[in-house]
Amino acid sequence: MKTAHEIRPGNVIMLDGNPWVVLKTETTRSGRNAAIVKLKLKNVLLDSTTETSFKGEDKLDSIILERLDCTYSYFADPMYVFMDAEYNQYDVEAENLGDAAAYIVDGMEDICQVTFYEEKAISVELPIVVTREVTYTEPSARGDTSGKVMKPATIAGGSTLSVADFVKTGDFIEIDTRTNEFKKRV
């Protein structure tokens, strides 16, 4: 059993007797009230989606599923194809990837964990930190040294995030895939 706070995208929970893949989580905290965790879920068996809310302390049944280390091979619309060390291929629907799809690029060598339910690939968990190239960002603003200055940048794969002011187009940066935040320039 996990609390609602501990649930992350890619986890699979049992709700009303059905397995659900967590696509997105959002925690809202307010003054004196308990935290509320909103989850966007996809039913593994019926391909339906729903959104629901829980108190942060609510206990949820987390399902322990088979996981395999795989690498990304190619995209065959609407499926992402991953391959394990024995060259077996597994198709994962683009919708099941959630935010992770923004970090999947051709030629990536990162080892991902593919999750299976009843021998069907249902989700992919990326490494915590990935390195991607900045494909576009505005030049630095001169003279602004007042603190931690951030600016928007587009990375390989098309995703946009805030990076430090000193990052330039063509630089490689590390990104935390759990929070979608810039960590450092490589």
VOKOL-353935 format. One record per residue (C-alpha): x, y, z. Coordinates in nm, 2 decimals. Layout:
<atoms>
<atom xx="X" yy="Y" zz="Z"/>
...
</atoms>
This chain:
<atoms>
<atom xx="0.00" yy="0.00" zz="0.00"/>
<atom xx="0.12" yy="0.35" zz="-0.09"/>
<atom xx="-0.01" yy="0.68" zz="0.02"/>
<atom xx="-0.15" yy="0.91" zz="-0.25"/>
<atom xx="0.16" yy="1.13" zz="-0.20"/>
<atom xx="0.39" yy="0.85" zz="-0.30"/>
<atom xx="0.22" yy="0.77" zz="-0.63"/>
<atom xx="0.41" yy="0.88" zz="-0.94"/>
<atom xx="0.34" yy="0.88" zz="-1.32"/>
<atom xx="0.40" yy="0.53" zz="-1.45"/>
<atom xx="0.29" yy="0.36" zz="-1.13"/>
<atom xx="0.00" yy="0.11" zz="-1.16"/>
<atom xx="-0.27" yy="0.11" zz="-0.89"/>
<atom xx="-0.57" yy="-0.11" zz="-0.83"/>
<atom xx="-0.90" yy="0.08" zz="-0.81"/>
<atom xx="-1.25" yy="-0.07" zz="-0.81"/>
<atom xx="-1.10" yy="-0.40" zz="-0.90"/>
<atom xx="-0.93" yy="-0.27" zz="-1.22"/>
<atom xx="-0.56" yy="-0.19" zz="-1.28"/>
<atom xx="-0.50" yy="0.18" zz="-1.37"/>
<atom xx="-0.18" yy="0.34" zz="-1.50"/>
<atom xx="-0.11" yy="0.68" zz="-1.35"/>
<atom xx="-0.05" yy="0.92" zz="-1.63"/>
<atom xx="-0.02" yy="1.25" zz="-1.43"/>
<atom xx="-0.02" yy="1.36" zz="-1.07"/>
<atom xx="-0.08" yy="1.70" zz="-0.93"/>
<atom xx="-0.06" yy="1.79" zz="-0.56"/>
<atom xx="-0.25" yy="2.09" zz="-0.41"/>
<atom xx="-0.17" yy="2.21" zz="-0.07"/>
<atom xx="-0.38" yy="2.48" zz="0.11"/>
<atom xx="-0.34" yy="2.65" zz="0.45"/>
<atom xx="-0.50" yy="2.43" zz="0.72"/>
<atom xx="-0.65" yy="2.16" zz="0.50"/>
<atom xx="-0.48" yy="1.84" zz="0.41"/>
<atom xx="-0.31" yy="1.81" zz="0.07"/>
<atom xx="-0.52" yy="1.69" zz="-0.22"/>
<atom xx="-0.36" yy="1.47" zz="-0.49"/>
<atom xx="-0.53" yy="1.47" zz="-0.83"/>
<atom xx="-0.46" yy="1.17" zz="-1.05"/>
<atom xx="-0.51" yy="1.12" zz="-1.43"/>
<atom xx="-0.56" yy="0.75" zz="-1.48"/>
<atom xx="-0.59" yy="0.51" zz="-1.77"/>
<atom xx="-0.75" yy="0.17" zz="-1.74"/>
<atom xx="-0.51" yy="-0.10" zz="-1.85"/>
<atom xx="-0.79" yy="-0.34" zz="-1.96"/>
<atom xx="-1.05" yy="-0.10" zz="-2.11"/>
<atom xx="-0.84" yy="0.18" zz="-2.25"/>
<atom xx="-1.06" yy="0.44" zz="-2.08"/>
<atom xx="-0.93" yy="0.74" zz="-1.89"/>
<atom xx="-1.05" yy="0.92" zz="-1.58"/>
<atom xx="-0.94" yy="1.18" zz="-1.33"/>
<atom xx="-0.99" yy="1.14" zz="-0.96"/>
<atom xx="-0.88" yy="1.31" zz="-0.63"/>
<atom xx="-0.75" yy="1.16" zz="-0.30"/>
<atom xx="-0.64" yy="1.31" zz="0.03"/>
<atom xx="-0.26" yy="1.29" zz="0.06"/>
<atom xx="-0.28" yy="1.03" zz="0.34"/>
<atom xx="-0.52" yy="0.80" zz="0.16"/>
<atom xx="-0.38" yy="0.45" zz="0.10"/>
<atom xx="-0.39" yy="0.30" zz="-0.25"/>
<atom xx="-0.31" yy="-0.05" zz="-0.36"/>
<atom xx="0.00" yy="-0.04" zz="-0.58"/>
<atom xx="0.05" yy="-0.34" zz="-0.80"/>
<atom xx="0.39" yy="-0.49" zz="-0.83"/>
<atom xx="0.44" yy="-0.57" zz="-1.19"/>
<atom xx="0.71" yy="-0.72" zz="-1.40"/>
<atom xx="0.96" yy="-0.47" zz="-1.53"/>
<atom xx="1.23" yy="-0.51" zz="-1.79"/>
<atom xx="1.53" yy="-0.29" zz="-1.88"/>
<atom xx="1.49" yy="-0.18" zz="-2.24"/>
<atom xx="1.62" yy="0.07" zz="-2.49"/>
<atom xx="1.41" yy="0.28" zz="-2.73"/>
<atom xx="1.41" yy="0.16" zz="-3.09"/>
<atom xx="1.17" yy="0.35" zz="-3.31"/>
<atom xx="0.83" yy="0.52" zz="-3.33"/>
<atom xx="0.55" yy="0.34" zz="-3.53"/>
<atom xx="0.25" yy="0.58" zz="-3.49"/>
<atom xx="0.08" yy="0.55" zz="-3.23"/>
<atom xx="0.33" yy="0.30" zz="-3.07"/>
<atom xx="0.67" yy="0.35" zz="-2.93"/>
<atom xx="0.88" yy="0.03" zz="-2.97"/>
<atom xx="1.14" yy="-0.07" zz="-2.71"/>
<atom xx="1.38" yy="-0.36" zz="-2.72"/>
<atom xx="1.54" yy="-0.56" zz="-2.44"/>
<atom xx="1.89" yy="-0.72" zz="-2.42"/>
<atom xx="1.76" yy="-1.03" zz="-2.60"/>
<atom xx="1.63" yy="-0.83" zz="-2.89"/>
<atom xx="1.26" yy="-0.88" zz="-2.81"/>
<atom xx="1.04" yy="-0.59" zz="-2.91"/>
<atom xx="0.76" yy="-0.44" zz="-2.70"/>
<atom xx="0.51" yy="-0.18" zz="-2.82"/>
<atom xx="0.39" yy="0.09" zz="-2.58"/>
<atom xx="0.10" yy="0.32" zz="-2.68"/>
<atom xx="0.21" yy="0.69" zz="-2.69"/>
<atom xx="-0.08" yy="0.78" zz="-2.46"/>
<atom xx="0.06" yy="0.55" zz="-2.19"/>
<atom xx="0.40" yy="0.74" zz="-2.18"/>
<atom xx="0.25" yy="1.06" zz="-2.05"/>
<atom xx="0.52" yy="1.33" zz="-1.99"/>
<atom xx="0.80" yy="1.08" zz="-2.07"/>
<atom xx="0.72" yy="1.11" zz="-2.45"/>
<atom xx="0.88" yy="1.45" zz="-2.45"/>
<atom xx="1.22" yy="1.30" zz="-2.37"/>
<atom xx="1.22" yy="1.01" zz="-2.61"/>
<atom xx="1.43" yy="1.09" zz="-2.92"/>
<atom xx="1.58" yy="0.89" zz="-3.20"/>
<atom xx="1.92" yy="0.74" zz="-3.11"/>
<atom xx="1.88" yy="0.77" zz="-2.73"/>
<atom xx="2.08" yy="0.52" zz="-2.54"/>
<atom xx="1.92" yy="0.57" zz="-2.20"/>
<atom xx="1.80" yy="0.25" zz="-2.03"/>
<atom xx="1.42" yy="0.26" zz="-1.97"/>
<atom xx="1.21" yy="0.03" zz="-1.76"/>
<atom xx="0.91" yy="-0.11" zz="-1.94"/>
<atom xx="0.63" yy="-0.23" zz="-1.71"/>
<atom xx="0.41" yy="-0.53" zz="-1.80"/>
<atom xx="0.06" yy="-0.64" zz="-1.69"/>
<atom xx="-0.05" yy="-0.98" zz="-1.80"/>
<atom xx="0.24" yy="-0.99" zz="-2.06"/>
<atom xx="0.13" yy="-0.66" zz="-2.21"/>
<atom xx="0.36" yy="-0.36" zz="-2.21"/>
<atom xx="0.17" yy="-0.08" zz="-2.04"/>
<atom xx="0.41" yy="0.20" zz="-1.94"/>
<atom xx="0.77" yy="0.32" zz="-1.96"/>
<atom xx="0.97" yy="0.48" zz="-1.68"/>
<atom xx="1.27" yy="0.69" zz="-1.79"/>
<atom xx="1.59" yy="0.73" zz="-1.59"/>
<atom xx="1.57" yy="1.01" zz="-1.33"/>
<atom xx="1.82" yy="1.22" zz="-1.52"/>
<atom xx="1.85" yy="1.24" zz="-1.90"/>
<atom xx="2.09" yy="1.45" zz="-2.11"/>
<atom xx="1.94" yy="1.64" zz="-2.41"/>
<atom xx="2.06" yy="1.90" zz="-2.66"/>
<atom xx="1.91" yy="2.25" zz="-2.65"/>
<atom xx="1.78" yy="2.31" zz="-3.00"/>
<atom xx="1.67" yy="2.67" zz="-2.94"/>
<atom xx="1.69" yy="2.94" zz="-2.68"/>
<atom xx="1.71" yy="3.32" zz="-2.68"/>
<atom xx="2.06" yy="3.47" zz="-2.63"/>
<atom xx="2.15" yy="3.57" zz="-2.27"/>
<atom xx="2.04" yy="3.91" zz="-2.14"/>
<atom xx="2.35" yy="4.11" zz="-2.05"/>
<atom xx="2.39" yy="4.26" zz="-1.71"/>
<atom xx="2.12" yy="4.07" zz="-1.53"/>
<atom xx="2.32" yy="3.91" zz="-1.24"/>
<atom xx="2.06" yy="3.97" zz="-0.97"/>
<atom xx="2.01" yy="3.60" zz="-0.90"/>
<atom xx="1.90" yy="3.28" zz="-1.06"/>
<atom xx="1.79" yy="3.40" zz="-1.40"/>
<atom xx="1.59" yy="3.15" zz="-1.61"/>
<atom xx="1.48" yy="3.16" zz="-1.97"/>
<atom xx="1.27" yy="2.92" zz="-2.19"/>
<atom xx="1.45" yy="2.67" zz="-2.41"/>
<atom xx="1.34" yy="2.40" zz="-2.66"/>
<atom xx="1.52" yy="2.07" zz="-2.63"/>
<atom xx="1.55" yy="1.78" zz="-2.87"/>
<atom xx="1.21" yy="1.61" zz="-2.88"/>
<atom xx="1.03" yy="1.94" zz="-2.89"/>
<atom xx="0.97" yy="1.99" zz="-2.52"/>
<atom xx="1.01" yy="2.34" zz="-2.36"/>
<atom xx="1.15" yy="2.41" zz="-2.01"/>
<atom xx="1.32" yy="2.68" zz="-1.82"/>
<atom xx="1.70" yy="2.68" zz="-1.82"/>
<atom xx="1.97" yy="2.90" zz="-1.66"/>
<atom xx="2.05" yy="3.22" zz="-1.85"/>
<atom xx="2.40" yy="3.10" zz="-1.95"/>
<atom xx="2.27" yy="2.80" zz="-2.15"/>
<atom xx="2.31" yy="2.85" zz="-2.53"/>
<atom xx="2.16" yy="2.67" zz="-2.84"/>
<atom xx="2.36" yy="2.35" zz="-2.90"/>
<atom xx="2.45" yy="2.30" zz="-2.53"/>
<atom xx="2.37" yy="1.96" zz="-2.37"/>
<atom xx="2.18" yy="1.98" zz="-2.04"/>
<atom xx="2.07" yy="1.74" zz="-1.77"/>
<atom xx="1.70" yy="1.73" zz="-1.69"/>
<atom xx="1.52" yy="1.57" zz="-1.40"/>
<atom xx="1.24" yy="1.36" zz="-1.56"/>
<atom xx="1.03" yy="1.35" zz="-1.24"/>
<atom xx="0.99" yy="1.73" zz="-1.21"/>
<atom xx="1.08" yy="1.84" zz="-1.57"/>
<atom xx="1.34" yy="2.08" zz="-1.44"/>
<atom xx="1.68" yy="2.18" zz="-1.56"/>
<atom xx="1.96" yy="2.05" zz="-1.34"/>
<atom xx="2.29" yy="2.16" zz="-1.51"/>
<atom xx="2.48" yy="2.21" zz="-1.83"/>
<atom xx="2.70" yy="1.91" zz="-1.93"/>
</atoms>
